[in-house]
């Protein structure tokens, strides 16, 4: 995330854009952090500042997986080989957490203008200012069997929690100060409000998740995955508070906001697989098992085939001989004695 630019005073302000009226700007720093004072250092506008913590993966939430392949048909490789080209996609949706601070800072003279009669005539208010945040996906991800192309795209950024505070002239922090409600108003402010994601600064928000899923099951359109994305924070009211105690002692407080965002990011890897067309056997239709004929006739036909086998007949002959011997032995044992005496 980069604090890239501010739309302030009806003009763009960034590291590369400095309007003519900002010739006396005392602070003009954009990037990982922001410090912006469009005039002299000790009077006029106070400093608008921002800092952040890098987006980190939420390890307690399991990433969601999607995968699909796209058959490109048979192609001819540079060496003349015919091959079937298959593009394989593997996509994960990760949940991340991103935090940022937004606050005002400055001198007593930058809290506002007043007269000796204690009439406050002007208080610097950044109302109408838009902070544009540039999102640059990190594409230098290396791992074993790295995909040919790696795409990273944020698809959702929403406020998860917000804390308001005020810092008095003695730099004491007052968390949830009631004065912050009347001196700070921004979008997003309510938990759950989304900031929107843009393809370009100053454009219209894009539903990236719908765009990505419109290609699920087909070849991804690289135009969906950009080298940069944008989101924004609108300042509706953002100003310090100052007053006099007993019309003598001047007091002031500067607002500070701590925001935590829920971020969803899609990570897509693309591989190309080539299968030689002559190495892949053509799939043949599967022939189901069919039961036909008369079961009873088939049974007796099988018995006949079995009895007609010579080996079956030999075994049956021996079984019949053994059976005859057993029967004679049981019912006419004298036969064997008479045969024995005749032989002697």
C-alpha positions as CSV (number, residue, x, y, z in Angstrom):
1,X,0.0,0.0,0.0
2,X,1.3,3.4,-0.9
3,X,-0.1,6.8,0.2
4,X,0.2,8.0,-3.4
5,X,-1.8,11.3,-3.6
6,X,-4.3,13.7,-2.2
7,X,-7.1,15.4,-4.0
8,X,-6.9,18.7,-2.1
9,X,-8.0,22.2,-3.0
10,X,-9.5,20.9,-6.2
11,X,-6.1,19.7,-7.5
12,X,-4.0,16.6,-7.4
13,X,-1.1,16.6,-5.0
14,X,1.5,13.8,-5.1
15,X,5.3,13.3,-5.3
16,X,5.1,14.1,-9.0
17,X,2.3,16.7,-8.9
18,X,2.9,20.0,-7.1
19,X,0.5,22.8,-8.0
20,X,1.7,26.4,-8.3
21,X,0.0,27.4,-5.1
22,X,2.1,24.9,-3.1
23,X,5.3,26.9,-3.5
24,X,5.7,27.4,0.2
25,X,4.7,23.9,1.3
26,X,6.8,22.9,4.3
27,X,6.0,19.1,4.0
28,X,5.4,17.2,0.9
29,X,6.1,13.5,1.5
30,X,4.1,10.7,-0.2
31,X,4.8,6.9,-0.2
32,X,4.8,4.3,2.5
33,X,3.9,7.2,4.9
34,X,2.4,10.6,4.4
35,X,3.3,14.1,5.7
36,X,1.5,16.9,4.0
37,X,1.6,20.6,4.9
38,X,0.6,22.8,2.0
39,X,2.0,26.1,3.4
40,X,4.5,27.4,5.9
41,X,5.5,25.2,8.8
42,X,4.2,27.2,11.8
43,X,0.9,28.8,10.6
44,X,-2.0,28.2,8.3
45,X,-2.8,24.5,7.6
46,X,-1.7,21.9,10.1
47,X,0.1,18.7,8.9
48,X,-2.0,15.8,7.5
49,X,-0.2,12.6,8.3
50,X,-0.6,8.9,7.7
51,X,1.3,5.7,8.6
52,X,0.6,2.0,8.1
53,X,1.4,-1.5,8.9
54,X,2.1,-3.8,6.0
55,X,-0.8,-6.1,5.0
56,X,-0.3,-9.5,6.6
57,X,-2.0,-12.9,6.0
58,X,-4.5,-14.0,8.5
59,X,-3.1,-17.4,9.6
60,X,-6.3,-18.3,11.5
61,X,-8.4,-18.3,8.3
62,X,-8.0,-21.1,5.9
63,X,-7.5,-19.8,2.3
64,X,-10.2,-20.9,-0.1
65,X,-9.1,-23.0,-3.1
66,X,-10.3,-23.0,-6.7
67,X,-8.9,-24.9,-9.6
68,X,-9.7,-25.6,-13.3
69,X,-8.1,-26.6,-16.6
70,X,-8.7,-25.4,-20.1
71,X,-8.1,-27.8,-23.0
72,X,-6.6,-25.8,-25.9
73,X,-6.7,-28.8,-28.3
74,X,-3.9,-30.2,-30.4
75,X,-1.2,-27.7,-31.3
76,X,2.1,-27.9,-33.2
77,X,5.2,-27.3,-31.1
78,X,8.3,-25.4,-32.5
79,X,10.0,-28.8,-33.2
80,X,7.1,-30.0,-35.2
81,X,5.7,-32.4,-32.6
82,X,1.9,-32.6,-32.3
83,X,0.8,-32.2,-28.7
84,X,-2.4,-31.5,-26.8
85,X,-2.2,-28.2,-24.9
86,X,-3.8,-27.9,-21.5
87,X,-3.7,-24.8,-19.4
88,X,-4.1,-25.4,-15.6
89,X,-5.2,-22.7,-13.2
90,X,-4.9,-22.8,-9.4
91,X,-6.5,-20.0,-7.5
92,X,-6.5,-19.2,-3.7
93,X,-8.3,-16.5,-1.9
94,X,-6.4,-15.2,1.2
95,X,-7.7,-13.1,4.0
96,X,-5.3,-10.3,5.1
97,X,-5.3,-7.6,7.7
98,X,-4.1,-4.1,7.0
99,X,-3.8,-1.2,9.5
100,X,-3.3,2.5,9.1
101,X,-3.2,5.7,11.2
102,X,-4.5,9.0,10.1
103,X,-3.9,12.1,12.2
104,X,-3.3,15.9,12.3
105,X,-0.2,17.5,13.8
106,X,1.2,21.0,14.0
107,X,2.0,24.1,16.1
108,X,-0.3,26.3,18.1
109,X,-0.5,28.7,15.3
110,X,-1.8,25.9,13.0
111,X,-4.8,25.1,15.2
112,X,-6.7,28.2,13.9
113,X,-7.0,31.9,13.6
114,X,-8.4,34.1,16.3
115,X,-8.5,37.8,17.5
116,X,-7.7,39.4,20.8
117,X,-11.4,39.4,21.4
118,X,-11.4,35.6,21.5
119,X,-13.4,35.3,18.3
120,X,-12.2,32.2,16.3
121,X,-12.4,33.2,12.7
122,X,-10.9,30.1,10.9
123,X,-10.0,26.5,11.7
124,X,-8.1,24.4,9.1
125,X,-10.4,21.6,8.0
126,X,-9.4,19.0,5.4
127,X,-13.0,18.5,4.5
128,X,-13.4,17.4,0.9
129,X,-9.9,15.9,0.7
130,X,-9.6,12.4,-0.7
131,X,-6.6,10.2,0.1
132,X,-5.8,7.9,-2.8
133,X,-3.9,4.7,-1.9
134,X,-2.1,2.9,-4.6
135,X,-2.0,-0.9,-4.3
136,X,1.0,-2.6,-5.9
137,X,0.8,-6.5,-6.0
138,X,4.0,-8.2,-5.2
139,X,4.7,-10.5,-8.1
140,X,8.2,-11.7,-7.2
141,X,6.9,-14.9,-5.4
142,X,9.3,-17.8,-5.8
143,X,8.6,-21.4,-4.9
144,X,9.4,-24.9,-6.3
145,X,7.7,-25.5,-9.7
146,X,6.9,-21.9,-10.0
147,X,4.0,-21.2,-12.4
148,X,4.6,-19.6,-15.7
149,X,2.5,-16.6,-14.6
150,X,1.4,-15.5,-11.2
151,X,-1.4,-13.0,-10.8
152,X,-2.3,-11.2,-7.6
153,X,-5.5,-9.1,-7.3
154,X,-7.2,-7.5,-4.2
155,X,-10.9,-8.0,-4.4
156,X,-12.3,-6.6,-1.2
157,X,-11.2,-4.0,1.4
158,X,-13.5,-3.1,4.3
159,X,-13.2,-1.4,7.6
160,X,-13.0,-4.0,10.4
161,X,-12.5,-1.7,13.4
162,X,-11.8,2.0,14.1
163,X,-10.6,3.9,17.1
164,X,-10.9,7.7,17.6
165,X,-8.6,9.7,19.8
166,X,-7.5,13.3,20.4
167,X,-4.1,14.6,21.5
168,X,-4.0,17.8,23.6
169,X,-1.2,20.4,23.6
170,X,0.7,18.3,26.2
171,X,0.6,15.3,23.8
172,X,-1.7,13.4,26.1
173,X,-3.9,10.8,24.3
174,X,-7.6,10.8,25.0
175,X,-9.1,7.7,23.5
176,X,-12.8,7.9,22.3
177,X,-12.8,11.6,23.1
178,X,-16.4,13.0,22.4
179,X,-14.8,15.9,20.6
180,X,-13.5,13.5,18.0
181,X,-17.1,12.8,16.8
182,X,-17.7,16.4,15.9
183,X,-14.2,17.0,14.4
184,X,-13.7,13.8,12.5
185,X,-15.9,12.3,9.8
186,X,-14.7,10.1,7.0
187,X,-15.5,7.2,4.6
188,X,-15.2,4.5,5.7
189,X,-16.2,5.1,9.3
190,X,-18.7,2.4,10.1
191,X,-17.4,-1.1,10.6
192,X,-18.1,-3.2,7.5
193,X,-18.0,-0.2,5.0
194,X,-15.9,-1.1,1.9
195,X,-13.5,1.4,0.4
196,X,-13.9,0.2,-3.1
197,X,-11.2,-1.0,-5.5
198,X,-10.3,1.0,-8.7
199,X,-8.2,0.2,-11.7
200,X,-7.1,3.8,-11.9
201,X,-7.0,6.9,-9.7
202,X,-10.1,9.0,-9.8
203,X,-12.0,6.3,-11.7
204,X,-15.1,4.2,-10.7
205,X,-14.9,1.2,-8.5
206,X,-14.7,-2.2,-10.1
207,X,-16.2,-5.5,-8.9
208,X,-13.0,-7.5,-9.3
209,X,-14.4,-10.7,-7.7
210,X,-17.2,-10.9,-10.3
211,X,-14.7,-10.2,-13.1
212,X,-12.4,-13.0,-11.9
213,X,-15.2,-15.6,-11.5
214,X,-16.5,-14.7,-14.9
215,X,-13.5,-16.5,-16.3
216,X,-13.6,-19.5,-13.9
217,X,-13.4,-22.6,-16.2
218,X,-11.9,-20.5,-19.0
219,X,-8.6,-18.8,-19.8
220,X,-8.1,-15.8,-17.5
221,X,-8.0,-12.4,-19.1
222,X,-4.7,-10.8,-18.0
223,X,-6.3,-7.4,-18.1
224,X,-8.2,-8.2,-14.9
225,X,-4.9,-8.6,-13.1
226,X,-3.0,-5.3,-13.1
227,X,0.3,-4.0,-12.0
228,X,-1.5,-1.6,-9.7
229,X,-4.9,-1.0,-8.1
230,X,-6.3,1.9,-6.1
231,X,-8.5,2.5,-3.1
232,X,-9.5,5.7,-1.3
233,X,-10.4,7.3,2.0
234,X,-12.7,10.4,1.9
235,X,-12.3,13.1,4.6
236,X,-15.7,14.7,5.2
237,X,-14.5,16.6,8.2
238,X,-10.9,16.4,9.7
239,X,-9.9,19.3,11.8
240,X,-8.3,20.3,15.2
241,X,-10.2,21.7,18.1
242,X,-9.1,24.9,19.9
243,X,-10.6,27.1,22.5
244,X,-9.8,29.5,25.4
245,X,-10.3,28.8,29.1
246,X,-11.5,31.9,30.9
247,X,-10.7,33.9,27.8
248,X,-7.0,33.6,28.8
249,X,-5.4,30.2,28.3
250,X,-5.4,28.8,24.8
251,X,-6.0,25.1,24.5
252,X,-6.1,22.7,21.5
253,X,-6.4,19.1,20.5
254,X,-5.5,17.3,17.3
255,X,-7.5,14.2,16.1
256,X,-6.1,10.8,15.4
257,X,-7.8,7.7,13.9
258,X,-6.6,4.1,13.9
259,X,-8.2,1.9,11.3
260,X,-8.0,-1.9,10.8
261,X,-9.1,-3.2,7.4
262,X,-10.1,-6.7,6.3
263,X,-8.6,-7.4,2.9
264,X,-9.3,-10.4,0.5
265,X,-6.7,-11.1,-2.2
266,X,-6.9,-13.6,-5.1
267,X,-3.6,-15.3,-6.0
268,X,-3.7,-17.3,-9.3
269,X,-1.0,-19.5,-10.8
270,X,-1.0,-20.6,-14.4
271,X,0.8,-23.7,-15.8
272,X,0.8,-25.1,-19.4
273,X,1.0,-28.8,-19.8
274,X,1.8,-30.5,-23.2
275,X,0.9,-34.2,-23.8
276,X,2.2,-35.8,-27.0
277,X,-0.9,-36.8,-29.1
278,X,0.7,-40.2,-30.1
279,X,1.4,-41.0,-26.4
280,X,-2.1,-40.6,-25.3
281,X,-4.3,-43.7,-26.2
282,X,-7.6,-42.7,-27.6
283,X,-10.4,-43.4,-25.2
284,X,-12.6,-46.3,-26.4
285,X,-16.3,-46.6,-25.5
286,X,-16.9,-48.8,-22.5
287,X,-18.9,-52.0,-23.3
288,X,-21.2,-53.0,-20.5
289,X,-21.7,-56.6,-19.5
290,X,-24.9,-58.0,-21.1
291,X,-26.9,-61.1,-19.8
292,X,-28.7,-62.9,-22.7
293,X,-30.4,-66.3,-23.4
294,X,-32.4,-68.8,-21.3
295,X,-30.8,-69.5,-17.9
296,X,-32.2,-73.1,-17.6
297,X,-31.1,-74.1,-21.1
298,X,-27.7,-72.5,-20.5
299,X,-27.3,-74.6,-17.3
300,X,-28.0,-77.9,-19.0
301,X,-25.8,-76.9,-21.9
302,X,-23.0,-76.3,-19.5
303,X,-23.6,-79.7,-17.9
304,X,-23.4,-81.4,-21.3
305,X,-20.2,-79.6,-22.2
306,X,-18.7,-80.7,-18.9
307,X,-19.7,-84.4,-19.4
308,X,-18.3,-84.4,-22.9
309,X,-14.9,-83.5,-21.7
310,X,-12.6,-86.7,-21.8
311,X,-10.9,-85.9,-18.5
312,X,-14.3,-85.6,-16.9
313,X,-15.3,-89.0,-18.3
314,X,-12.0,-90.6,-17.0
315,X,-12.6,-89.3,-13.5
316,X,-16.3,-90.5,-13.6
317,X,-15.1,-94.0,-14.6
318,X,-12.8,-94.2,-11.6
319,X,-15.4,-92.9,-9.3
320,X,-17.9,-95.5,-10.5
321,X,-15.3,-98.3,-9.9
322,X,-14.6,-97.1,-6.4
323,X,-18.3,-96.9,-5.7
324,X,-18.9,-100.5,-6.9
325,X,-16.1,-101.8,-4.7
326,X,-17.5,-100.0,-1.7
327,X,-21.0,-101.3,-2.2
328,X,-19.9,-105.0,-2.6
329,X,-17.7,-104.7,0.5
330,X,-20.6,-103.4,2.6
331,X,-23.4,-105.6,1.3
332,X,-21.7,-108.9,0.1
333,X,-18.4,-109.3,1.9
334,X,-18.3,-113.1,1.0
335,X,-17.7,-112.3,-2.6
336,X,-14.1,-111.2,-1.9
337,X,-13.6,-114.4,0.2
338,X,-14.9,-116.7,-2.6
339,X,-12.7,-115.0,-5.2
340,X,-9.7,-115.4,-3.0
341,X,-10.3,-119.2,-2.4
342,X,-10.9,-119.7,-6.2
343,X,-7.5,-118.1,-6.9
344,X,-5.8,-120.3,-4.4
